[in-house]
């Protein structure tokens, strides 16, 4: 058992701070009700340990993935994730993204908590006597971050929307992809549970795109993707889940060789190998210390929490039946078969050759960009093409594509 762990996530800590409930009610707000916690034993792993000091972070993300749905928004401290100020219900229709009214509502919640915390900090600095509720809040900050942790809390107010439904949908989609991803990582001699990383990156959505330009299930940006796969005007293999998984495996294998630690290698997937090498120079492979103290440029909330999110996603995936008692309907495993093209060939020629409807080929081959899909450019030589199971046996004449 890892030092500092009781064997279960201490989820009762990730509820609204009692002192702040009193403050919220005093300000005219409605105190949210405490929800029942699900405590599931944590399975230690040599490759993916839970470092001392990250228990609260992991537990917070377990709650984000399993307790709080997309109708909830959590207002919390972005450094000390055990401190949750408020769990609020979003007004109006619940959609995948905030409506304009909901965005205004969340901004207002954050602003009110910043104002309350600035007032508390001013009273503390001036020596004004604190109320019992304020004293309790001060004590909690000191327990979490030591003396002085309360100062600057107003600048650390952050909101997090619940993603329970999204995570459950990702579990369903993972049924199609996880078996083949595990084979990819096994072939590279890497821990198979790395196949669960898309729960953090994309919820196993093949067409996921980020505002930073990352694409596909494995969320490669264009520059990094080109180091591990084909990314050009005809083919973008970042959008092919299996080929991108192979690229992710090779990236992580290289990162681990340089960093010597899976927590650091995984964090580099978000922060870069160079950044994690600088963190390692200062704190070694102590991931808990890095998260707590490293102040490298761009090592912000997402980077600090990336490994904790992975641990939480892994834990929930391994205990899905406990966290989602309503059941998860997993998609059947991928049964398509790959062939590699020897020569450039049009989509129509491929469809005729393999006796597969053109629409079926286009739907299966997510890496084909519009010029290829529309027939304006051929599928280039060397491209991996996905076919329905058994289609290669139906090929007409002498096949030009060859099996992988």
Secondary structure in CASP SS format (residue, H / E / C, confidence):
PFRMAT SS
TARGET T0000
AUTHOR 0000-0000-0000
METHOD secondary structure of the structure
MODEL  1
X C 1.00
X C 1.00
X C 1.00
X C 1.00
X C 1.00
X C 1.00
X C 1.00
X E 1.00
X C 1.00
X C 1.00
X H 1.00
X H 1.00
X H 1.00
X C 1.00
X C 1.00
X E 1.00
X C 1.00
X H 1.00
X H 1.00
X H 1.00
X H 1.00
X H 1.00
X H 1.00
X H 1.00
X H 1.00
X H 1.00
X C 1.00
X C 1.00
X C 1.00
X C 1.00
X C 1.00
X C 1.00
X C 1.00
X C 1.00
X C 1.00
X C 1.00
X C 1.00
X C 1.00
X C 1.00
X C 1.00
X E 1.00
X C 1.00
X C 1.00
X C 1.00
X C 1.00
X C 1.00
X C 1.00
X C 1.00
X C 1.00
X C 1.00
X C 1.00
X C 1.00
X C 1.00
X C 1.00
X H 1.00
X H 1.00
X H 1.00
X H 1.00
X H 1.00
X H 1.00
X H 1.00
X H 1.00
X H 1.00
X H 1.00
X H 1.00
X H 1.00
X C 1.00
X C 1.00
X C 1.00
X C 1.00
X C 1.00
X E 1.00
X E 1.00
X E 1.00
X E 1.00
X E 1.00
X E 1.00
X C 1.00
X C 1.00
X C 1.00
X C 1.00
X C 1.00
X C 1.00
X E 1.00
X E 1.00
X E 1.00
X E 1.00
X E 1.00
X E 1.00
X C 1.00
X C 1.00
X C 1.00
X C 1.00
X C 1.00
X C 1.00
X C 1.00
X C 1.00
X C 1.00
X C 1.00
X H 1.00
X H 1.00
X H 1.00
X H 1.00
X H 1.00
X H 1.00
X H 1.00
X H 1.00
X H 1.00
X H 1.00
X H 1.00
X H 1.00
X H 1.00
X H 1.00
X H 1.00
X H 1.00
X H 1.00
X H 1.00
X H 1.00
X H 1.00
X H 1.00
X H 1.00
X H 1.00
X H 1.00
X H 1.00
X H 1.00
X H 1.00
X C 1.00
X C 1.00
X C 1.00
X C 1.00
X C 1.00
X H 1.00
X H 1.00
X H 1.00
X H 1.00
X H 1.00
X H 1.00
X H 1.00
X H 1.00
X H 1.00
X H 1.00
X H 1.00
X H 1.00
X H 1.00
X H 1.00
X C 1.00
X C 1.00
X C 1.00
X C 1.00
X C 1.00
X C 1.00
X C 1.00
X H 1.00
X H 1.00
X H 1.00
X H 1.00
X E 1.00
X E 1.00
X E 1.00
X E 1.00
X E 1.00
X C 1.00
X C 1.00
X H 1.00
X H 1.00
X H 1.00
X H 1.00
X H 1.00
X H 1.00
X H 1.00
X H 1.00
X H 1.00
X H 1.00
X H 1.00
X H 1.00
X H 1.00
X H 1.00
X H 1.00
X H 1.00
X H 1.00
X H 1.00
X H 1.00
X H 1.00
X H 1.00
X H 1.00
X H 1.00
X H 1.00
X C 1.00
X C 1.00
X C 1.00
X C 1.00
X H 1.00
X H 1.00
X H 1.00
X H 1.00
X H 1.00
X C 1.00
X H 1.00
X H 1.00
X H 1.00
X H 1.00
X C 1.00
X C 1.00
X C 1.00
X C 1.00
X C 1.00
X C 1.00
X C 1.00
X E 1.00
X C 1.00
X C 1.00
X C 1.00
X C 1.00
X C 1.00
X E 1.00
X C 1.00
X C 1.00
X C 1.00
X C 1.00
X E 1.00
X C 1.00
X H 1.00
X H 1.00
X H 1.00
X H 1.00
X C 1.00
X C 1.00
X C 1.00
X C 1.00
X C 1.00
X E 1.00
X C 1.00
X C 1.00
X C 1.00
X E 1.00
X E 1.00
X H 1.00
X H 1.00
X H 1.00
X C 1.00
X H 1.00
X H 1.00
X H 1.00
X H 1.00
X H 1.00
X H 1.00
X H 1.00
X H 1.00
X H 1.00
X H 1.00
X H 1.00
X H 1.00
X H 1.00
X H 1.00
X H 1.00
X H 1.00
X H 1.00
X H 1.00
X H 1.00
X C 1.00
X C 1.00
X H 1.00
X H 1.00
X H 1.00
X H 1.00
X H 1.00
X H 1.00
X H 1.00
X H 1.00
X H 1.00
X H 1.00
X C 1.00
X H 1.00
X H 1.00
X H 1.00
X H 1.00
X H 1.00
X H 1.00
X H 1.00
X H 1.00
X H 1.00
X H 1.00
X H 1.00
X C 1.00
X C 1.00
X C 1.00
X H 1.00
X H 1.00
X H 1.00
X H 1.00
X H 1.00
X H 1.00
X H 1.00
X C 1.00
X C 1.00
X C 1.00
X C 1.00
X C 1.00
X C 1.00
X C 1.00
X H 1.00
X H 1.00
X H 1.00
X H 1.00
X H 1.00
X H 1.00
X H 1.00
X H 1.00
X H 1.00
X H 1.00
X H 1.00
X H 1.00
X H 1.00
X H 1.00
X H 1.00
X H 1.00
X H 1.00
X H 1.00
X C 1.00
X H 1.00
X H 1.00
X H 1.00
X H 1.00
X C 1.00
X C 1.00
X C 1.00
X C 1.00
X C 1.00
X C 1.00
X C 1.00
X C 1.00
X C 1.00
X C 1.00
X C 1.00
X C 1.00
X C 1.00
X E 1.00
X E 1.00
X E 1.00
X E 1.00
X C 1.00
X C 1.00
X C 1.00
X C 1.00
X E 1.00
X C 1.00
X H 1.00
X H 1.00
X H 1.00
X H 1.00
X H 1.00
X H 1.00
X H 1.00
X H 1.00
X C 1.00
X C 1.00
X C 1.00
X H 1.00
X H 1.00
X H 1.00
X H 1.00
X H 1.00
X H 1.00
X H 1.00
X C 1.00
X C 1.00
X C 1.00
X E 1.00
X C 1.00
X H 1.00
X H 1.00
X H 1.00
X H 1.00
X C 1.00
X C 1.00
X C 1.00
X C 1.00
X C 1.00
X E 1.00
X C 1.00
X C 1.00
X C 1.00
X C 1.00
X E 1.00
X E 1.00
X E 1.00
X E 1.00
X C 1.00
X C 1.00
X C 1.00
X H 1.00
X H 1.00
X H 1.00
X H 1.00
X C 1.00
X C 1.00
X C 1.00
X C 1.00
X C 1.00
X C 1.00
X C 1.00
X E 1.00
X E 1.00
X C 1.00
END
